[in-house]
Amino acid sequence: MSSRVTLSDVADRAGLSITAVSLILNGKTGTGLSDDARQRVFDAALELDYRPNLMARGLRTEKSATLGFVSDRVASTRYAGPMIRGALRAARERSHTMFVTETEGDPAEQNHAIEALLDRGVDALVLATVTGRIQLPEQRPGVPVVLLNGASPDGSHISVLPDETAGGRQAAEHLIGLGHRRVHLLGVPVHLDDPERVITQVHRRIHSLLNTFRDAGVDVVPVSYEREHWDADAGFDTASRALRDAAPVSAVVALNDAIAAGAYEAFRSAGLRVPEDVSVVSFDDDEIVSFLRPRLSTVALPFEAMGRRSVELALDGAASGEYLEAMHLRVRASTRPGA
């Protein structure tokens, strides 16, 4: 076995002092060290396979260099897996090991997972959800807690969310810029303004779309959907009803990519072509609909960036409040100028 790489070795490789390297690897803030210096240290540590003596450091600093990631179904679904990828990468850069647990949305299982992680001395917790609904722990855990893709009702926790207001505005402005003067929204919840039924992110996305279109003088036609899940069936149903009850239909915003996939099939069944007859914009940028032709224009959810930000905030001891990650419109082939 080769001799253990020391902090001094990392400092020599990075061209910095041992003190500077120690501050960076321990996640200290307000040091005045540059981003370039931080990156050189992380690169050197990875190149040398530096492994700190965690037991000794823990006794000295009362830190374990570990954190817990508790999710409902993030780990077991393809949809939000990039959250974990971003969190893992941020943890690795901070020389932290991340424990990932899955609760399947069971509050009792979440409490058990949190207790188990606290017993192992984690420095912070990230509570993540794929549904947008966060189950808050029964008691404050005593370590920093960050809510990922969800928010506490009273705003007392750190929350990392997608910037749905800006995302909705981008989707609307894209169709407005193409000259569309009448747009259907597919999948609007029938209880849109009931916070018990509609999560914050969905509410912000839809109201941003509505406000942007109306401010531009565009005729907006919401097409409601009563079921809980936004899936391809929802897209087929709402697009079919729009064609039947609220024609003409020349441009639609599907509230997620699964709805867009169902809408494509509804339009095809009605003898309409995308985008020649109907332009379609959506949200998510989900890999599962990459097969759609023409390729779907969609506003991407920044799951990897959100996962990264959640770990950074947890380890930096950030103040409570909302931290928004930018959403970006991916313009592809599903839209064209309006008639």
Number of C-alpha atoms within 10 A of each C-alpha: 3 4 5 13 14 16 19 15 16 26 20 14 15 20 14 15 13 17 11 18 25 16 15 21 19 17 19 14 12 7 10 7 14 9 9 9 16 20 14 19 25 21 16 19 25 15 11 14 13 17 13 16 11 15 13 12 14 13 10 9 12 12 17 19 25 21 26 25 27 25 25 23 20 23 23 13 9 12 17 23 17 19 25 22 16 21 24 22 17 21 21 14 21 21 21 23 16 23 14 17 21 19 18 15 17 12 16 11 15 23 18 13 20 21 13 14 22 18 9 13 18 22 21 27 27 26 24 30 24 22 15 18 20 22 20 17 14 10 7 9 13 10 16 22 28 29 26 30 26 25 25 16 11 7 11 12 18 25 26 26 26 24 19 26 21 18 24 28 20 20 27 25 17 18 25 20 11 14 14 22 18 19 25 23 23 29 27 19 22 15 13 16 13 11 11 9 12 17 18 19 18 17 18 17 21 23 17 21 25 21 17 20 24 13 9 12 12 19 14 17 17 21 20 19 18 12 11 10 14 21 17 19 18 25 27 23 19 26 29 19 16 21 15 11 10 14 11 13 18 21 25 27 26 28 25 23 29 23 26 33 25 22 26 26 19 21 19 12 12 11 9 15 16 22 20 13 17 20 25 27 28 27 28 22 21 17 10 12 15 13 10 12 13 16 15 28 24 28 25 20 23 22 27 20 19 26 28 21 23 32 28 19 21 21 26 14 15 13 12 15 16 18 17 16 19 17 21 20 21 17 15 13 16 23 24 20 15 19 9
